[in-house]
């Protein structure tokens, strides 16, 4: 019987290693033939290795996991592994077999493995009880991280301290991220994908891969024919809300 193969696409090396180790422990017969840190490399790996399964993060550089899935879904079984549950409906629209949220829950991953094995005609290979018991021990909960209260940002040759309450939005700008307030347009080096993890999720929402908006600074949300746009109080900018991020605004 053919050995099942898989590709893992995840831009965070530690999370990629965590998934690889969990799959190795729970499905010893699965061969990880390639790993990728961005969407373009993920497509290249699928084309080169023709795996049975692709485990895809959603927020990746180059192309998102959803964009990758639209290209490869007809040749490989897709499983999304992501920190954001708002993309679930779109994930299944592009043919995903399953949708796992981070941090990885090993019981939930086992259910996914069983579905994959059934679809591949593979017999379920049970993990030894002692190994399973060790794997399923609850991970000690980490102390919750306090959201950012202020940041240091460059304005020309000056370094400014800016409280997050002042900020209207963050926006990717080549190698930097713009920090926009009523009076200041500054730059920081921290990318959007790291900022969104450090900001208060009740106040800041990601509107696209390239922008995060402060809900307290939103004047209105304009919708037309599937398009969504955020309009700000006292600022001329209008931020487009990408399709994959619109669900969060529909719940407001």
N, C-alpha and C positions, 0 to 999 in steps of 0.2 A: 504494500500500500504506500502511495506517495506521501512523503513527509510534508505536512502543511508548512507554508512559509508566510512570513509577514514583514512589513516595513513599518517602522515607527517614525512619525514626523512630529517633532516637538522642539521648540526653540530654546527651552530651558534645559540645560544639560542634566541638572539634578533630577528634574521631573522625568526626563527621558530615561535616566538610569533607574529610577524608581519603578516605572512601568515595565521596563525590560526585566528587572529582577522579579517583579511580581508575576509576570508571564512565565518566566523560567521556572519559578517555584510551582505555579498552579497548572502549567501546561508544558511539562518537560519535553513533549514530542514536537513542540512548535519551534521552527527554526527562524530566528530573526536574521534576514538576509541583508538588511540595510537600515541605516538610520539617517534622518535628515533634520536639519535645523531651520528650514524655511520651505515655503510652498513650492518654489520652482524646483528645488532639489528633490522634494517629495515626488513630484511628477516624473522627474528624470529617473529616480530610483524604481518607481513602478514600471516604467517603460523598459528599464534595463533588466530587472529581475523577474518581472511578471509574477508577483507574489499572489497568494490566495487572499490575503487580508492586508488592509492598511489601517493602522491606528493613527488618527489625525488630531492634532490640536487645532483649535479654530483660529485663535489669534496668533498668526505667524507672519514674519517678514516676507516680502515678495508677493505671495498670494496667501489668502486665508485658507483654512481647511475646507471651508464651504466651496471656495473657488476651485480648489484642487479636486474635491469630490465631483464637481460637475464635469471635470475632464476625465476622471478615471473610474467613475461608478459602474460603467458597463463592463469593466474588465477585472474588478477586484471587489471584495466585500469590504465596506467601509464601517469603521467604528470610530466615533468621535470621543475624545477624552479632553474635557475642557473645564475651566473654572466657571464658565458662564452658562447658566441654565436657560437663558432667554433665547438661545438659538435652537432649541430642540425641534420646534415645528419645521423650521427651514432645513434642519439637518435631515429629517425624515423625508422632506420633499425632494432632496437630492439622492435619495436611495440608501441612506445609512441603515445598517443592520441594527445598530445600537448606539446609545448616547450616554456616556459616563461622565460624571462630574468629579472634579478634583476637590479635596484630596481623594486618592483612589480608595474605594471601599472594596476589600478583597472578596467579601461575600457577593457583592454586586458584580465584580469582575468574573467570579466563577460562573455566575448565571450567563454572562456574555460568552464565556468560553464554551459552555454547554450548547448554546445556540449556534456558535460557529462550528463546533465539532459535528453537530447534527446536520448542518447545512453542507459540510464537506464529506459527509458519510463516514466520519471518524468515530470509533467507539470511545465512549467517555472513559478517560484514564483517571482513575481516582487517585488523589494525593494521599500518601500514608497518613494515618490518623495523627501520629505524633507531630508530623510536619504541619498538617492542617491546623492543629490546635495552637501551635506556635505562631503560625501566620495570622490567625484570627484573633490573637490577643489584642485588645484595644490599645491603640497608640495613645500615650499620655497627651492630654490636650495642652497645646501651647497657650501661654498667656496671651489674651487678645491684644493685638497691637493697637495703640492709640492713634487715631487719625492725625495727619499733619495739621499743625496749627499755623505755621509760617514757613516760608522758604527764603533762601538766598538766591537772588537773581541779578544778572549783569544788565546794567543800562549804560551803554557806552563803556567808559572806563570806570564807572561806579559800581559798587556792589550794594544792592538794596535788600533790606529785609521787608518782606511783603507778607501780611497775614492772608491766609487762604480766603477769609471772608471777603476781602477786597477783590478777589480775582473773578473776572467774568468768564474767561475760558482759557484753556491750554490748547495749543495747536502745534503740530510738528512742523519744523522749518529746517529742512535739510539735515544738518548734524545736530541741531538744537531743538528745543521746544519753546515756543513763545508763551509768555505769561502776560495776559492782557487784563489791566484794571481800567478804571475810569480815567486815570491820568498817566499810567505807565504802560509801556510796551517793552517788556524785558525778555531775557533769554536765560534758560537753564540747560544743562546737559542731560538731565534725566529724561528718558523716553516715556512716551504716553503709556506703554504697557506696564511700566513700573509705577508711574504716578497713580494710575487708577487703583492699584492695590493699596496705596498709602493714604488715599483721600477718604473722607466720610462718604459711604455709599448712599446715605440719605440726602446728601447735599449735591454731590458731583456725579454726573452720569456721562458715560462715554457715548458720543453721537456717531463716531466713525472710528476707523483705525487711527485717524490722525487728529482727533479732537475730543476734548472733555469739556463739559459746560457746567457752570454753577447754577443750580435750579433757582436759587434765590435771586439770580440776575436775569432770569428769563421773563420777557414781557408776554410773549405769545408763541404758540406753535401753529404753523401754517401747514395745511394738508391739501393736496390736490393730485388726483390720478396716481396714487401710490407714492407720490413725492411728499417728503416731510421736511420742514425747515424751521429752525429755532431762531426767533427774533429776540434781541436783547434790549434791556432797558438802557436808553441813553447811549447806545453804541450802534454804528452803522452796519457792522458785520452781520451777515446772516449765515448760519451754520447748517449745512445740509445734513440730515440724519440718514445714514446708510440703511439699506433694507434690513440688514441683520441686527440693527440696533433699535429699530422702531418699536419693537414690542414693549420695551421699558417705558416709552412715552405713552403708549396706549393705556397703560395701567395708571397713569397719573390722574 
